[in-house]
Amino acid sequence: MRTTTTRVIGVVFAAVASFVGPTHAANLLFENVTLIDGTGTALLPGASVLVRGDRIDTVSAAPLKHDAGVEVIDGTGKFLMPGLIDSHIHLGANAIRDPKEPGAHRTGVVALHGYLYSGVTTVYDSGNNPDYIFPIREEERTGKIVAPRVFASGSTITVPGGYGDGPTSIKITDWKESGPQLETYLKQRKPDLQKVLLDRHGIFSHLDPVISVENLRKVTRLANENGVRTTVHASSEEDYNDALAGGIDEFAHIVRYAASDGLIRLLATRRIPISTTLVVFNYIQRIADDASFLDDPLFLAAIDADILTRQKGPERQRYISSGMSEEFKSSVAKYMPTNAKRLFDAGGILALGTDRGWGPTVHMELALLHSLGIPLLDLTKLATLNGAIYLGKDKDLGSIQRGKLADLLLLNADPTQDVKNFQSIAAVYKGGSKIDFSVLDIQKNRGSGEPPRPR
């Protein structure tokens, strides 16, 4: 799939260790490339795209004159599109309880490297230990680690005993007490989006307490006043209606159970972004029957061997023994994919999301969405610009247009002809700087030696 040269471990380690700050992008000119701009418009063959610094300067259907200092990239036979955006991940796959535990930091960095290797230039962590995710976000933004752009919620909002109630969640009770606590969190932590959990059915359809609509309105109003958009984990139409009444900005999942035509039309008409997350449920359904999909070359290259071993063994058994696999087969599989297609057909804003912690699952999500009948050209928008819209960052990200950040994916084959071609990666650029795959701490680069340790 790729032509990245494998180096000896010592060279890889030296290259990673030398990365101590943000790189400064050179001026680039992509010539004679087929452009897929992320807006869903038709492909433009023979295009030229000029990048100055970290932003796109010019997009042209004709050749461009350029300065002597511009690096020219021959795009003949190649396809240029925006970097992929995963609008719902959990770095560390929800396994990080103590940010100071040995290996916790590296676990996150390895996962982020796997996203880059998979063509993903932006991720949104939709709920995590704030003492874990926000320092990693800071390291990404200051250039201390090689990573996609990281956006995060940190703590999620729920109620005592509600879905997701845990040691780092913010529990809304009496607003006189909860309001100031939330305001302090918003001002100090500065989440990019604030995640709320509103799921009275949980995973196994039992009743859990949920936040009241009145308090949800207060949460969304306070977040918005602090410049923070809100997203909600909801599963049923009842949950969705409460979330809409509470003024939520977007949804972290497609509705998981039966949904009325009225709800589908309302979501589409109001243009409320929804993260797709089909793969998290499909993954758990599939792994119980046959875990061989984890032997896909992209998984083997990008994900630690010990993680794959745990997924095939203890995690697979946990999904089976807990009843999760059977539950998702009997309920979620009936409705969630159908609801995704209904939302797409109605004109809703679907943003690719996985609810996983590994880059290769992005390509599983693309394949699942395409299997529903969503055209591949539409998927290029769903995986890029719609993700930026979900984040509220579409002025800077998600499409190849003048003034936007040059987060780019150069492909060797046309992704509008075959969904597998999203994996035919020739190069990944973040802010105009090419990602050097050889310095990434991924399984592919390790051989049999000691893995490199990113800073």
N, C-alpha and C positions, 0 to 999 in steps of 0.2 A: 504493500500500500504506500509506503514512504521510502525515500532514498536516504534518510538520515544515516550518516556514518556512525557506527558504534566505536567509541574510543575506549581505551583502557581506563579502568576505574580511577587511577591516580590522576589522569588528565581531566576526567569529568569532575572529580572533587576540586581540583585546582580552579577549574573554570567557574564552578558554582561559588566557591569561597571568594573569588575575586569580585563577585557582584556585590558591591557595597552601597549602591545608590541608584537612582533612576537614570536610565540611559537617555541620551538626547538623540531624537530621531533625525536622520539625515533627510534631505529632500529626495523624494522618490518620484519616478514617472513610470507608470505601467502603460506599455504601448501594445496596441493590437490585441487587446484582451476582450473576451466576451463579458460584458458587464451584467450582473444581476444585482440591481441596486437596493433590494430589500423592500421596495414599496409595492411589489406585486405587479409592476409594469413589465412589458415584454423585454426579453433579453436584447442587449445592444451589442452586436458583434463589431469588432474593429475599433473598440473604444479606447480612449486615453484618459488616465486618471493621474493628476498631479497632486502629490502630497508635499506640503511644506511644514517642516517641524512635525507636530503631532496631529495636524488637522488636514482635511481634504481641501485643496485649494481650487482645483478645476476638474470638472467632468465634461468630456467632450466626445462627440461622435467622430471626430477627425483627429489626425495627428497634431501634437502640440509642439511648439518650439520650446526649448529649454536652455537653462544656463549650463555652463561647463561643469558646475559642481553638483548637478543632479544625477543620482544613480538611476540608470535606465534599466527597467526589467521587461524583458521580452515576454509578452503574454500570449504569443501565438499558440493556439491550441489549448489555452487555459481559460479558466472562468473565475472572475473576481466578484465576491459577494461580501457583505458585512460579516464580521465574526458572529458566531452563534451566541445566543443568550439563553441561559437556563434560569427561569424566573422562580424556581422553587427547589432549593437544595438544603441539606443539613450537613455542614462540614463535620467530618468525624462520624458521619452516619448516626448521629444521636448517641454516640458511645462515650463522649467526653463528659465526665462528671467532675473531674478535678483538673483544671488547666495546667496545674503544676506536676501532674503525674508524668513519669518518664515516658518520653516518646509522644506526648500529646501534641506538641507543637509540630513535630515532624509529620505526624499523621495528617494534619491539616495541609501542610505544605505539599506533601506527596499527592494528596487528592487534588489540590489546585493545579499541580503540574500535569496530572492526568487530564484535567479539563482543557488545558492549553493544547496538549497533544491531540485531543479530540476535536479541536477547532473552536472551543468555547472561549470567548474573550471577556464575558461578563457573567457573573453569578449573583444571585440573591439568596442569602442564607435566611430561611423563613422561620427562624426560631432556634436559639442555641444558648449556651451558657454565656452571658455577656462578658465575663472575665476571660473567656476563651476567644470569642469571635471578634470582639472589637479591637484587641491588640493585633490580631492578624490583619484586620481591615486597615489599621494604621500602618503596619509594615508594608502592605501592598501599596498604599497611597504614597508612602515616602520612598518607595523603591528599594526597601530592604530585602524583599523577597520577590522572586519571579512568580507572577500570578496573574490570573484574569482580574479584571476590576471586581472588587468585592463590595457588595451592598448587604446590609444586615438589619435584622430586628433586634437580635439579642433576646431579652426576656419576652415571653408571650403573656397575654392577658387572659385570665380565666376567672373562675370563682372557686372558693374553697370546696374541694371534693368534685370539681368539674373536670371535664376532659382536659388532660395536659397539666393538671395541678401538680406542681413539683417544687423542688427547692429554689429554683431560679425564676419561677413564674411570678407575675404580679397579680395578686388576688383582689378582685374588686368586691368590697363589702359595703360598708357605709361610706358614701361619697365624701363626707367631711374628712374621713381618714384616708380613703383611697385616692382621692383627687390630688392632694398635695404630694403623695408618694409617686403617683404617675408623672406629675409635672416635674418633679425633681429628676426622675429617670429620663424624661424627654430632653431636659435641658443639659444634663450632665453627660449622658451616653450618646445623644444625638443619633437615634436610629434613623435609617434611611426610609423605612416603612415600619409601621407598628402593627404587629400581628395580634389578632384577637382569636380566641378559640370559642366557638359557639356550636357545640355538637352534643345534642341531648341523647344521641344514640350511641356515641362512642364507636368502638370497633365492632362490638357484638350486639348491637341493637338493644342494649339495656338503657334505662333512663338515667341520665346524669343531670345535675343542676346546671343551669346556664345563666349567663349574664342577662339581666333584664334589659328590655328595649330602652327604658329610661336611662339606665346607666351606660348603655352602649352609645346613646346619643351624646352623653357627656364625654365619654372616651374619645369618640371621633371628633367632636368639636374641639376638645383640648389639644388633641394631636394636630389637627389642621391649623389651629391658632399658632402652634409651634413649628409650622411648616412641614409637618410629617403626614404623609398619606397613610391610610389604614387598609389592611387586608385581613380577611377573616377565613378561618377554617370552619366551614359549614358543610353538612352532608345532605340533609333532607330539604324538601321544599319549605317545610315549616321553619327550619333554621335560616334558609335563604330569605324568607319573607321578613323574619325578625331582623336579620342583618341589614336588609334594604331599609326597613323602617328606622333602624339605628344610624343610617347615614354612612355606612361603610363604603369605601372607595373602590374596592375590588375583592375578588374571591381567590382563595388559595387552591381551590379544587373545583372541578366540574361537579354539579349536583350528582350525588351517588345513588339515589333511589329514583323512583318514578317522578317525573316532572311534568307539569301541565303545559299545554301550549301557551297559556297566558304568561307563565314564568319565563319561558324561552323567549317569547316576543318582548317582554319587559326588559330582560337583560340585554337583548340585542338593540332595542330602541334607545335605551339609556346609555349604550356604549360603555358598559362596565367591563373592564378587563378581567379575564378569568385564566388562571394558570391551569394547564391541561392535566398533568400528573396521572396519565393513564398507566404509565410504566410501573409505578410503585405497587399498584394493585395487581397488574399483570405479572410482574416479577414474582410476587409472592404466590400467585396462582400457579405459575409455570414451574417454579423451582421444586415444588412438591412432586410433580410428575417427572420432570426431566431437567437436571441442572446442567446439561451439556452446552447450553447457550453461553455459559461462563467460559467455555473454551474458544470462543470467538477470538481471532487474532488481536482485535483492538483491546479486549479485556485482558488478554495475556500480556500485552505490551504495556498497558497503562496502569494496571492495578497490581498491588503487591501480591505475590504468590500466596503468602500466608492468609491474606484477606479472602482470596478466592477459595482456599482450602476450608476456612471457617464457614464461608457461605454454602459450600457444598455439603458440609458436615453438620456442625452444631446449629447453625442458623436455619438450615433446611429443616432439621428435626424440630426446632422451636416453632417454625411456621406451621408444621403439620400437627404437632402435639397440642398447640394452643388453639387449634381450630381456625386460625386465620385463613389458611389456604382454602379450606372448604367454604368458609363464610364468604370469601370474595368470589369464589366460583358460583355460589348459589344466589348471590344478591348483586354484588357490584357488577359482575360480568353481564348481567341482564340489562342494566340501565346506563352505566356510565359511558361506554363507547357510543351508544345510540344518542345520548344527550349531547355528547361532543359534536357529533355530526349535525344534529338538529340546531345547535347553537351556531355552527359554521354556516349552515344553509340559511339561517335567519339573518346573517350578517353580524353576528357577535364578534367581539374582540377576544380571540383565543391566543394566549401566549404560551409558547413551549415551556413546560416545566416538568420535572421528574420526581420531586420529593425523595431523591436519592442523594448519595454522597460521592458518586463516581462519574467522571466524564463520559465513558462509553455508553451509559444509560441514555444519554441525549439521543444517540442514534437509534436506540430501541424505541424511544418515544416518537421519533420521526417516522419510523417504520409502522408503528401502531396507528398513528394518525393517517398515514397514507393508505393503510389497509381499510380505513373507513370510507375511502373514496374522496378524500381531500386532495386536490390536484397538487402536484409537486411545486409548481410555481407559487401557489398560495402558501405552501409550507415554507418557502424561502422568506416570506414576510412574517409568517407566524413564529419562525425561529429567530427573527432578528428585530425588525421594527416593532412588532407587537410586544416583544419583551421589553423594549425601551419604553413603550407607552405604559406598560404595567408598572415600571419603576418610576414613571414620571420624568424620564431622562431622554425623551425622544428629540429634544432640541440638540442634543449632543451625540446621541448614540443611535444605532439600529439601522441606518441606511447610508449609502454612499452618495452623499450630497455635499455641496460646498459648505464649508464651515464646521462640519461635524468631525468628531475625533476619528482618526484613521485606524480603526479596529477592523482588520480585513482578513479574509480567508481566501487564499488562492488555491483553486482546485485543478486537478488534472483532467477531470471529466465533468460532464454537465449534470448537475443535481436535479434539473427539471426533466431528465430522461429516465433516471433510475435513482431511487432513494439511497441506494448503496453508494452513489457517487458523492454524497455529502462527506464520505470518509476518504475520498481520493485526494488527500491534502498534500499540496505542494509546499505551502508556507502559511504561517500565521503571523500577523502583524498586530501589535498593540500600540496605539498612539504613534503609528508610523515606524516603530522599531520591530524588526524581525525577531521572532522568538527562536533562539538556538535550541533545537530539540536535544542536542547532544549534552546539554548541561542539566536537563531535567532529571529529577530524582524519581524515575519510573522504572518499572521492572525491566523494560527493554534495554536500559543503559547499564545494568548492573553486572551482567554476566554472572560469574561465580564468586566475585570479590565482595568486599565490604561495601555496602551502599553508600553513595555520597550523602553528606549531611548538609542540606541547605542552611544558610544563616537565617 
